[in-house]
Amino acid sequence: MLLLCGQVCNNSKMALHNQHGAQAEEISRDYLEKNGYMIIQQNYKDRFCEIDIIAKNKEFIIFVEVKYRARADFGGAVGAVTPDKLRRMHLSAEFWLSQNQKHKLLQPRLDVVTVVGDIGDPQITHLENIEYT
């Protein structure tokens, strides 16, 4: 057992949570590819945050946050994407673009892909051009 933030967490529950997150990222990657995006990078990390997927099409370079939830209640997967997370994604996207000049002609965009429900047959929602306030 692990003690995190004053709560006892079972290692197997944490492992299952991480496994579902990785599966949700693969589902999202496949979804984006089927919808005309080319995946450039996955799990990009810098000092600001981690961006799950970086992809492009003819017009946009997108920086994608993937969220998985087994259920849609309590705000669901979208509710887990905070303004602070989007702000940090914006900073990471700017930094990534400064290091990858060949993509500078594409319009950058922050997107969220949510994967909700049974991981074997989930509901996928692609929210484009998310802004933070």
VEXFIVEX-527195 format. One record per residue: z negated, x negated, y negated of N, C-alpha, C, O in turn. Coordinates in nm, 2 decimals. Layout:
// VEXFIVEX-527195
+--------+--------+--------+--------+--------+--------+--------+--------+--------+--------+--------+--------+
:   n.pz :   n.px :   n.py :  ca.pz :  ca.px :  ca.py :   c.pz :   c.px :   c.py :   o.pz :   o.px :   o.py :
+--------+--------+--------+--------+--------+--------+--------+--------+--------+--------+--------+--------+
:      Z :      X :      Y :      Z :      X :      Y :      Z :      X :      Y :      Z :      X :      Y :
...
+--------+--------+--------+--------+--------+--------+--------+--------+--------+--------+--------+--------+
END
This chain:
// VEXFIVEX-527195
+--------+--------+--------+--------+--------+--------+--------+--------+--------+--------+--------+--------+
:   n.pz :   n.px :   n.py :  ca.pz :  ca.px :  ca.py :   c.pz :   c.px :   c.py :   o.pz :   o.px :   o.py :
+--------+--------+--------+--------+--------+--------+--------+--------+--------+--------+--------+--------+
:   0.00 :  -0.08 :   0.12 :   0.00 :   0.00 :   0.00 :   0.00 :  -0.09 :  -0.12 :  -0.06 :  -0.20 :  -0.13 :
:   0.07 :  -0.04 :  -0.23 :   0.07 :  -0.11 :  -0.36 :  -0.01 :  -0.03 :  -0.46 :  -0.01 :   0.10 :  -0.45 :
:  -0.07 :  -0.09 :  -0.55 :  -0.14 :  -0.03 :  -0.66 :  -0.05 :  -0.05 :  -0.79 :  -0.04 :  -0.16 :  -0.84 :
:   0.01 :   0.06 :  -0.84 :   0.10 :   0.05 :  -0.96 :   0.04 :   0.15 :  -1.06 :   0.03 :   0.27 :  -1.03 :
:   0.01 :   0.10 :  -1.18 :  -0.03 :   0.19 :  -1.29 :  -0.14 :   0.28 :  -1.24 :  -0.15 :   0.40 :  -1.28 :
:  -0.24 :   0.23 :  -1.17 :  -0.35 :   0.31 :  -1.12 :  -0.32 :   0.41 :  -1.01 :  -0.41 :   0.48 :  -0.97 :
:  -0.20 :   0.41 :  -0.96 :  -0.17 :   0.50 :  -0.85 :  -0.14 :   0.41 :  -0.72 :  -0.09 :   0.30 :  -0.73 :
:  -0.17 :   0.47 :  -0.61 :  -0.14 :   0.40 :  -0.48 :  -0.01 :   0.45 :  -0.44 :   0.02 :   0.57 :  -0.43 :
:   0.08 :   0.36 :  -0.41 :   0.22 :   0.39 :  -0.37 :   0.25 :   0.33 :  -0.23 :   0.21 :   0.22 :  -0.20 :
:   0.30 :   0.41 :  -0.15 :   0.34 :   0.37 :  -0.01 :   0.47 :   0.28 :  -0.02 :   0.56 :   0.32 :  -0.08 :
:   0.46 :   0.16 :   0.04 :   0.58 :   0.08 :   0.04 :   0.71 :   0.14 :   0.10 :   0.82 :   0.12 :   0.04 :
:   0.69 :   0.23 :   0.20 :   0.81 :   0.29 :   0.26 :   0.87 :   0.40 :   0.16 :   0.99 :   0.41 :   0.15 :
:   0.78 :   0.46 :   0.08 :   0.84 :   0.55 :  -0.02 :   0.91 :   0.48 :  -0.13 :   1.02 :   0.52 :  -0.18 :
:   0.86 :   0.36 :  -0.17 :   0.93 :   0.28 :  -0.27 :   1.06 :   0.23 :  -0.22 :   1.16 :   0.23 :  -0.29 :
:   1.06 :   0.19 :  -0.09 :   1.18 :   0.14 :  -0.03 :   1.29 :   0.25 :  -0.02 :   1.41 :   0.23 :  -0.05 :
:   1.25 :   0.37 :   0.01 :   1.34 :   0.49 :   0.02 :   1.39 :   0.52 :  -0.12 :   1.51 :   0.55 :  -0.13 :
:   1.31 :   0.51 :  -0.22 :   1.35 :   0.54 :  -0.36 :   1.46 :   0.44 :  -0.40 :   1.56 :   0.48 :  -0.45 :
:   1.43 :   0.31 :  -0.37 :   1.53 :   0.21 :  -0.40 :   1.66 :   0.22 :  -0.32 :   1.77 :   0.20 :  -0.38 :
:   1.65 :   0.26 :  -0.20 :   1.77 :   0.29 :  -0.11 :   1.85 :   0.40 :  -0.17 :   1.97 :   0.39 :  -0.18 :
:   1.79 :   0.51 :  -0.21 :   1.86 :   0.62 :  -0.27 :   1.92 :   0.58 :  -0.40 :   2.03 :   0.63 :  -0.43 :
:   1.86 :   0.50 :  -0.48 :   1.92 :   0.45 :  -0.60 :   2.04 :   0.37 :  -0.58 :   2.14 :   0.39 :  -0.65 :
:   2.04 :   0.29 :  -0.48 :   2.16 :   0.20 :  -0.45 :   2.27 :   0.29 :  -0.39 :   2.39 :   0.27 :  -0.43 :
:   2.23 :   0.39 :  -0.31 :   2.34 :   0.49 :  -0.26 :   2.40 :   0.57 :  -0.38 :   2.52 :   0.59 :  -0.38 :
:   2.31 :   0.61 :  -0.47 :   2.36 :   0.68 :  -0.59 :   2.46 :   0.60 :  -0.67 :   2.56 :   0.65 :  -0.72 :
:   2.43 :   0.47 :  -0.68 :   2.52 :   0.38 :  -0.75 :   2.66 :   0.37 :  -0.68 :   2.76 :   0.37 :  -0.75 :
:   2.65 :   0.36 :  -0.55 :   2.78 :   0.36 :  -0.47 :   2.86 :   0.49 :  -0.48 :   2.98 :   0.49 :  -0.50 :
:   2.79 :   0.60 :  -0.48 :   2.85 :   0.73 :  -0.49 :   2.92 :   0.74 :  -0.63 :   3.03 :   0.79 :  -0.64 :
:   2.85 :   0.69 :  -0.73 :   2.90 :   0.70 :  -0.87 :   3.02 :   0.61 :  -0.88 :   3.12 :   0.64 :  -0.95 :
:   3.01 :   0.49 :  -0.82 :   3.12 :   0.40 :  -0.83 :   3.25 :   0.46 :  -0.77 :   3.36 :   0.46 :  -0.82 :
:   3.23 :   0.52 :  -0.65 :   3.34 :   0.59 :  -0.58 :   3.40 :   0.70 :  -0.67 :   3.52 :   0.72 :  -0.68 :
:   3.31 :   0.78 :  -0.73 :   3.35 :   0.89 :  -0.81 :   3.43 :   0.84 :  -0.93 :   3.54 :   0.89 :  -0.96 :
:   3.39 :   0.73 :  -1.00 :   3.46 :   0.68 :  -1.11 :   3.60 :   0.63 :  -1.07 :   3.70 :   0.65 :  -1.14 :
:   3.60 :   0.56 :  -0.96 :   3.73 :   0.50 :  -0.91 :   3.83 :   0.62 :  -0.88 :   3.95 :   0.61 :  -0.91 :
:   3.78 :   0.72 :  -0.82 :   3.86 :   0.84 :  -0.79 :   3.91 :   0.91 :  -0.91 :   4.01 :   0.98 :  -0.91 :
:   3.84 :   0.89 :  -1.02 :   3.88 :   0.95 :  -1.15 :   3.95 :   0.85 :  -1.24 :   3.95 :   0.87 :  -1.37 :
:   4.01 :   0.75 :  -1.19 :   4.09 :   0.66 :  -1.27 :   4.03 :   0.54 :  -1.34 :   4.09 :   0.47 :  -1.41 :
:   3.90 :   0.51 :  -1.31 :   3.84 :   0.40 :  -1.36 :   3.84 :   0.28 :  -1.27 :   3.84 :   0.29 :  -1.15 :
:   3.85 :   0.16 :  -1.33 :   3.85 :   0.04 :  -1.25 :   3.71 :  -0.02 :  -1.27 :   3.67 :  -0.04 :  -1.39 :
:   3.64 :  -0.05 :  -1.17 :   3.50 :  -0.11 :  -1.18 :   3.52 :  -0.26 :  -1.21 :   3.59 :  -0.33 :  -1.14 :
:   3.45 :  -0.30 :  -1.32 :   3.45 :  -0.44 :  -1.36 :   3.33 :  -0.51 :  -1.31 :   3.34 :  -0.63 :  -1.27 :
:   3.22 :  -0.45 :  -1.32 :   3.09 :  -0.52 :  -1.28 :   2.99 :  -0.41 :  -1.24 :   2.99 :  -0.30 :  -1.30 :
:   2.90 :  -0.45 :  -1.15 :   2.78 :  -0.36 :  -1.12 :   2.66 :  -0.44 :  -1.14 :   2.65 :  -0.56 :  -1.12 :
:   2.55 :  -0.37 :  -1.18 :   2.42 :  -0.43 :  -1.19 :   2.41 :  -0.55 :  -1.29 :   2.36 :  -0.65 :  -1.26 :
:   2.48 :  -0.53 :  -1.40 :   2.48 :  -0.63 :  -1.51 :   2.34 :  -0.63 :  -1.57 :   2.29 :  -0.53 :  -1.61 :
:   2.28 :  -0.75 :  -1.59 :   2.15 :  -0.77 :  -1.65 :   2.15 :  -0.87 :  -1.76 :   2.22 :  -0.97 :  -1.74 :
:   2.09 :  -0.84 :  -1.87 :   2.06 :  -0.93 :  -1.97 :   1.92 :  -0.91 :  -2.03 :   1.84 :  -0.84 :  -1.96 :
:   1.90 :  -0.97 :  -2.14 :   1.76 :  -0.96 :  -2.19 :   1.72 :  -0.82 :  -2.24 :   1.61 :  -0.79 :  -2.27 :
:   1.82 :  -0.73 :  -2.26 :   1.80 :  -0.60 :  -2.31 :   1.77 :  -0.50 :  -2.20 :   1.67 :  -0.42 :  -2.21 :
:   1.85 :  -0.50 :  -2.10 :   1.83 :  -0.40 :  -1.99 :   1.93 :  -0.43 :  -1.88 :   2.01 :  -0.53 :  -1.88 :
:   1.94 :  -0.34 :  -1.78 :   2.04 :  -0.35 :  -1.67 :   2.13 :  -0.23 :  -1.69 :   2.09 :  -0.12 :  -1.72 :
:   2.26 :  -0.26 :  -1.68 :   2.36 :  -0.16 :  -1.68 :   2.41 :  -0.15 :  -1.54 :   2.46 :  -0.24 :  -1.48 :
:   2.41 :  -0.03 :  -1.49 :   2.44 :  -0.01 :  -1.35 :   2.59 :  -0.03 :  -1.32 :   2.62 :  -0.10 :  -1.22 :
:   2.68 :   0.02 :  -1.40 :   2.82 :   0.00 :  -1.38 :   2.89 :  -0.02 :  -1.51 :   2.86 :   0.04 :  -1.61 :
:   2.98 :  -0.12 :  -1.51 :   3.07 :  -0.14 :  -1.62 :   3.21 :  -0.11 :  -1.56 :   3.25 :  -0.17 :  -1.47 :
:   3.29 :  -0.02 :  -1.63 :   3.42 :   0.02 :  -1.58 :   3.51 :   0.04 :  -1.69 :   3.47 :   0.05 :  -1.81 :
:   3.64 :   0.05 :  -1.66 :   3.74 :   0.08 :  -1.77 :   3.85 :   0.16 :  -1.72 :   3.88 :   0.17 :  -1.60 :
:   3.92 :   0.23 :  -1.81 :   4.04 :   0.29 :  -1.79 :   4.14 :   0.24 :  -1.89 :   4.11 :   0.14 :  -1.96 :
:   4.25 :   0.31 :  -1.92 :   4.35 :   0.26 :  -2.02 :   4.29 :   0.26 :  -2.16 :   4.34 :   0.18 :  -2.24 :
:   4.20 :   0.35 :  -2.18 :   4.15 :   0.37 :  -2.32 :   4.01 :   0.32 :  -2.35 :   3.98 :   0.27 :  -2.46 :
:   3.92 :   0.33 :  -2.25 :   3.78 :   0.30 :  -2.27 :   3.72 :   0.20 :  -2.18 :   3.77 :   0.17 :  -2.07 :
:   3.62 :   0.13 :  -2.23 :   3.54 :   0.05 :  -2.14 :   3.40 :   0.12 :  -2.14 :   3.34 :   0.14 :  -2.25 :
:   3.35 :   0.16 :  -2.03 :   3.23 :   0.24 :  -2.02 :   3.12 :   0.16 :  -1.96 :   3.14 :   0.08 :  -1.86 :
:   3.00 :   0.19 :  -2.01 :   2.88 :   0.13 :  -1.97 :   2.80 :   0.24 :  -1.91 :   2.76 :   0.33 :  -1.99 :
:   2.77 :   0.24 :  -1.78 :   2.72 :   0.36 :  -1.71 :   2.58 :   0.34 :  -1.66 :   2.55 :   0.24 :  -1.60 :
:   2.49 :   0.44 :  -1.69 :   2.36 :   0.45 :  -1.63 :   2.37 :   0.55 :  -1.52 :   2.42 :   0.66 :  -1.55 :
:   2.33 :   0.52 :  -1.40 :   2.33 :   0.61 :  -1.29 :   2.19 :   0.65 :  -1.26 :   2.09 :   0.57 :  -1.26 :
:   2.17 :   0.79 :  -1.25 :   2.04 :   0.84 :  -1.22 :   2.05 :   0.93 :  -1.10 :   2.13 :   1.02 :  -1.09 :
:   1.95 :   0.91 :  -1.01 :   1.95 :   1.00 :  -0.89 :   1.81 :   1.07 :  -0.89 :   1.71 :   1.02 :  -0.92 :
:   1.82 :   1.20 :  -0.86 :   1.70 :   1.28 :  -0.84 :   1.73 :   1.37 :  -0.72 :   1.84 :   1.42 :  -0.70 :
:   1.63 :   1.39 :  -0.63 :   1.64 :   1.47 :  -0.52 :   1.65 :   1.62 :  -0.56 :   1.71 :   1.70 :  -0.50 :
:   1.58 :   1.65 :  -0.68 :   1.58 :   1.79 :  -0.73 :   1.61 :   1.79 :  -0.87 :   1.59 :   1.69 :  -0.94 :
:   1.66 :   1.90 :  -0.92 :   1.70 :   1.91 :  -1.06 :   1.59 :   1.96 :  -1.16 :   1.61 :   1.97 :  -1.28 :
:   1.47 :   1.99 :  -1.10 :   1.36 :   2.04 :  -1.19 :   1.30 :   1.93 :  -1.26 :   1.32 :   1.81 :  -1.24 :
:   1.21 :   1.96 :  -1.36 :   1.14 :   1.87 :  -1.44 :   1.23 :   1.78 :  -1.52 :   1.21 :   1.66 :  -1.54 :
:   1.34 :   1.84 :  -1.57 :   1.44 :   1.76 :  -1.65 :   1.55 :   1.70 :  -1.57 :   1.65 :   1.65 :  -1.63 :
:   1.53 :   1.69 :  -1.44 :   1.63 :   1.63 :  -1.36 :   1.67 :   1.49 :  -1.39 :   1.59 :   1.42 :  -1.45 :
:   1.78 :   1.45 :  -1.34 :   1.83 :   1.31 :  -1.36 :   1.86 :   1.28 :  -1.51 :   1.82 :   1.17 :  -1.56 :
:   1.92 :   1.37 :  -1.58 :   1.95 :   1.35 :  -1.72 :   1.82 :   1.33 :  -1.80 :   1.82 :   1.25 :  -1.89 :
:   1.72 :   1.40 :  -1.77 :   1.59 :   1.39 :  -1.84 :   1.53 :   1.25 :  -1.83 :   1.44 :   1.22 :  -1.91 :
:   1.57 :   1.18 :  -1.73 :   1.51 :   1.05 :  -1.71 :   1.58 :   0.94 :  -1.80 :   1.53 :   0.82 :  -1.80 :
:   1.69 :   0.97 :  -1.86 :   1.76 :   0.88 :  -1.95 :   1.70 :   0.90 :  -2.09 :   1.73 :   0.99 :  -2.16 :
:   1.62 :   0.80 :  -2.13 :   1.55 :   0.82 :  -2.26 :   1.63 :   0.76 :  -2.38 :   1.72 :   0.68 :  -2.35 :
:   1.60 :   0.80 :  -2.50 :   1.67 :   0.74 :  -2.62 :   1.65 :   0.59 :  -2.62 :   1.74 :   0.51 :  -2.66 :
:   1.53 :   0.54 :  -2.58 :   1.51 :   0.39 :  -2.58 :   1.60 :   0.33 :  -2.47 :   1.65 :   0.22 :  -2.50 :
:   1.62 :   0.39 :  -2.36 :   1.71 :   0.33 :  -2.26 :   1.85 :   0.32 :  -2.31 :   1.92 :   0.22 :  -2.30 :
:   1.90 :   0.43 :  -2.38 :   2.03 :   0.43 :  -2.44 :   2.05 :   0.33 :  -2.55 :   2.15 :   0.26 :  -2.56 :
:   1.94 :   0.31 :  -2.63 :   1.94 :   0.21 :  -2.73 :   1.96 :   0.07 :  -2.67 :   2.03 :  -0.02 :  -2.72 :
:   1.88 :   0.04 :  -2.57 :   1.89 :  -0.09 :  -2.50 :   2.03 :  -0.11 :  -2.43 :   2.08 :  -0.22 :  -2.43 :
:   2.08 :   0.00 :  -2.38 :   2.22 :  -0.01 :  -2.32 :   2.32 :  -0.04 :  -2.43 :   2.41 :  -0.12 :  -2.40 :
:   2.30 :   0.02 :  -2.54 :   2.39 :  -0.01 :  -2.65 :   2.39 :  -0.16 :  -2.69 :   2.49 :  -0.23 :  -2.71 :
:   2.27 :  -0.22 :  -2.70 :   2.25 :  -0.36 :  -2.73 :   2.32 :  -0.45 :  -2.62 :   2.38 :  -0.55 :  -2.64 :
:   2.29 :  -0.41 :  -2.49 :   2.35 :  -0.48 :  -2.38 :   2.50 :  -0.47 :  -2.38 :   2.57 :  -0.57 :  -2.35 :
:   2.56 :  -0.36 :  -2.41 :   2.70 :  -0.34 :  -2.42 :   2.76 :  -0.43 :  -2.53 :   2.87 :  -0.49 :  -2.50 :
:   2.70 :  -0.43 :  -2.64 :   2.75 :  -0.52 :  -2.75 :   2.74 :  -0.66 :  -2.71 :   2.84 :  -0.74 :  -2.73 :
:   2.64 :  -0.70 :  -2.64 :   2.63 :  -0.84 :  -2.60 :   2.73 :  -0.87 :  -2.49 :   2.80 :  -0.98 :  -2.50 :
:   2.75 :  -0.78 :  -2.39 :   2.85 :  -0.80 :  -2.29 :   2.99 :  -0.82 :  -2.35 :   3.07 :  -0.90 :  -2.31 :
:   3.02 :  -0.73 :  -2.45 :   3.15 :  -0.73 :  -2.51 :   3.17 :  -0.86 :  -2.59 :   3.29 :  -0.91 :  -2.59 :
:   3.07 :  -0.92 :  -2.65 :   3.08 :  -1.04 :  -2.72 :   3.11 :  -1.16 :  -2.62 :   3.17 :  -1.26 :  -2.66 :
:   3.07 :  -1.14 :  -2.50 :   3.10 :  -1.25 :  -2.40 :   3.23 :  -1.22 :  -2.32 :   3.27 :  -1.31 :  -2.24 :
:   3.29 :  -1.11 :  -2.33 :   3.41 :  -1.07 :  -2.26 :   3.51 :  -1.01 :  -2.35 :   3.54 :  -0.90 :  -2.35 :
:   3.57 :  -1.10 :  -2.43 :   3.66 :  -1.07 :  -2.54 :   3.79 :  -1.00 :  -2.49 :   3.86 :  -0.93 :  -2.56 :
:   3.83 :  -1.02 :  -2.36 :   3.95 :  -0.97 :  -2.31 :   3.95 :  -0.81 :  -2.31 :   4.06 :  -0.75 :  -2.30 :
:   3.83 :  -0.75 :  -2.33 :   3.82 :  -0.61 :  -2.33 :   3.80 :  -0.55 :  -2.47 :   3.77 :  -0.43 :  -2.48 :
:   3.82 :  -0.64 :  -2.57 :   3.78 :  -0.59 :  -2.71 :   3.87 :  -0.49 :  -2.76 :   3.84 :  -0.42 :  -2.86 :
:   3.99 :  -0.47 :  -2.71 :   4.08 :  -0.36 :  -2.76 :   4.05 :  -0.22 :  -2.70 :   4.10 :  -0.12 :  -2.75 :
:   3.96 :  -0.22 :  -2.60 :   3.92 :  -0.09 :  -2.55 :   3.80 :  -0.03 :  -2.63 :   3.72 :  -0.11 :  -2.67 :
:   3.80 :   0.10 :  -2.64 :   3.69 :   0.17 :  -2.71 :   3.57 :   0.17 :  -2.62 :   3.58 :   0.22 :  -2.51 :
:   3.45 :   0.11 :  -2.66 :   3.33 :   0.12 :  -2.58 :   3.27 :   0.26 :  -2.58 :   3.28 :   0.33 :  -2.68 :
:   3.20 :   0.29 :  -2.47 :   3.14 :   0.42 :  -2.46 :   3.02 :   0.41 :  -2.36 :   3.03 :   0.33 :  -2.26 :
:   2.91 :   0.48 :  -2.39 :   2.80 :   0.49 :  -2.30 :   2.81 :   0.62 :  -2.22 :   2.82 :   0.73 :  -2.28 :
:   2.80 :   0.61 :  -2.09 :   2.81 :   0.73 :  -2.01 :   2.69 :   0.73 :  -1.91 :   2.63 :   0.63 :  -1.89 :
:   2.66 :   0.85 :  -1.86 :   2.56 :   0.87 :  -1.76 :   2.62 :   0.95 :  -1.65 :   2.69 :   1.05 :  -1.67 :
:   2.60 :   0.90 :  -1.53 :   2.64 :   0.97 :  -1.41 :   2.51 :   1.01 :  -1.33 :   2.43 :   0.92 :  -1.30 :
:   2.50 :   1.14 :  -1.31 :   2.38 :   1.19 :  -1.24 :   2.42 :   1.23 :  -1.10 :   2.53 :   1.28 :  -1.07 :
:   2.34 :   1.19 :  -1.00 :   2.35 :   1.23 :  -0.86 :   2.23 :   1.30 :  -0.82 :   2.12 :   1.25 :  -0.82 :
:   2.24 :   1.43 :  -0.79 :   2.13 :   1.52 :  -0.77 :   2.15 :   1.59 :  -0.63 :   2.25 :   1.63 :  -0.60 :
:   2.03 :   1.60 :  -0.56 :   2.03 :   1.67 :  -0.43 :   2.03 :   1.58 :  -0.32 :   2.00 :   1.46 :  -0.33 :
:   2.07 :   1.63 :  -0.20 :   2.08 :   1.56 :  -0.08 :   2.18 :   1.44 :  -0.10 :   2.29 :   1.46 :  -0.14 :
:   2.13 :   1.32 :  -0.07 :   2.22 :   1.20 :  -0.09 :   2.35 :   1.21 :  -0.01 :   2.44 :   1.14 :  -0.04 :
:   2.34 :   1.28 :   0.10 :   2.46 :   1.29 :   0.18 :   2.57 :   1.39 :   0.13 :   2.68 :   1.38 :   0.16 :
:   2.52 :   1.48 :   0.04 :   2.61 :   1.58 :  -0.02 :   2.56 :   1.62 :  -0.16 :   2.52 :   1.73 :  -0.18 :
:   2.56 :   1.52 :  -0.25 :   2.50 :   1.54 :  -0.38 :   2.59 :   1.62 :  -0.48 :   2.71 :   1.63 :  -0.46 :
:   2.53 :   1.66 :  -0.59 :   2.61 :   1.72 :  -0.70 :   2.62 :   1.60 :  -0.80 :   2.52 :   1.54 :  -0.84 :
:   2.74 :   1.57 :  -0.84 :   2.77 :   1.46 :  -0.93 :   2.81 :   1.51 :  -1.07 :   2.90 :   1.60 :  -1.07 :
:   2.75 :   1.46 :  -1.17 :   2.78 :   1.50 :  -1.31 :   2.81 :   1.38 :  -1.39 :   2.73 :   1.28 :  -1.39 :
:   2.92 :   1.37 :  -1.46 :   2.96 :   1.26 :  -1.54 :   2.95 :   1.30 :  -1.69 :   3.03 :   1.38 :  -1.73 :
:   2.85 :   1.25 :  -1.76 :   2.84 :   1.28 :  -1.90 :   2.89 :   1.17 :  -1.98 :   2.85 :   1.05 :  -1.97 :
:   3.00 :   1.20 :  -2.06 :   3.07 :   1.10 :  -2.13 :   3.02 :   1.08 :  -2.28 :   2.98 :   1.18 :  -2.34 :
:   3.02 :   0.96 :  -2.33 :   3.00 :   0.93 :  -2.47 :   2.86 :   0.98 :  -2.51 :   2.85 :   1.06 :  -2.61 :
:   2.76 :   0.94 :  -2.44 :   2.62 :   0.98 :  -2.47 :   2.57 :   0.91 :  -2.59 :   2.60 :   0.79 :  -2.61 :
:   2.51 :   0.98 :  -2.68 :   2.45 :   0.91 :  -2.80 :   2.30 :   0.92 :  -2.80 :   2.25 :   1.01 :  -2.74 :
:   2.24 :   0.83 :  -2.87 :   2.10 :   0.83 :  -2.88 :   2.06 :   0.86 :  -3.02 :   2.13 :   0.83 :  -3.12 :
:   1.94 :   0.92 :  -3.04 :   1.89 :   0.95 :  -3.18 :   1.76 :   0.89 :  -3.20 :   1.70 :   0.91 :  -3.31 :
+--------+--------+--------+--------+--------+--------+--------+--------+--------+--------+--------+--------+
END
